């Protein structure tokens, strides 16, 4: 791919990723690379896990995103699961 419609903000790597499987990225030529950069500005959740795909599909059919000033049931459930399974007493969802 030439990416002629995209700004040349930095030199691109010499391969094209077209899918992921768990912690692995696969190129359009079938090469596999361990994903060390997938957490940039997003959660490091891996790629294509069936449970996550199902949960994201279900949520996407309801609501994309809202500000933290509103309660979203799925966000509340995830927060409770994180508190129950970690050292934290509270969580705050944000991005960079």
BELQUINOR-V999069 format. One record per backbone hydrogen bond with DSSP energy under -0.5 kcal/mol. CO is the residue of the C=O (numbers start at 1). NH is the residue of the N-H. Records with the same first field share a line. If there is no record, write none. Layout:
CO: NH + NH
This chain:
3: 6
7: 9
16: 28
19: 26
21: 24
22: 47
23: 35
24: 21
25: 33
26: 18 + 19
27: 30
31: 27
33: 25
34: 36
37: 40
39: 41 + 42
43: 45
47: 22
49: 53
50: 54
51: 55
52: 56
53: 57
54: 58
55: 59
56: 60
57: 61
59: 62 + 63
67: 70
72: 75 + 76
73: 77
74: 78
75: 79
76: 80
77: 81
78: 82
79: 83
80: 84
81: 85
82: 86
83: 86
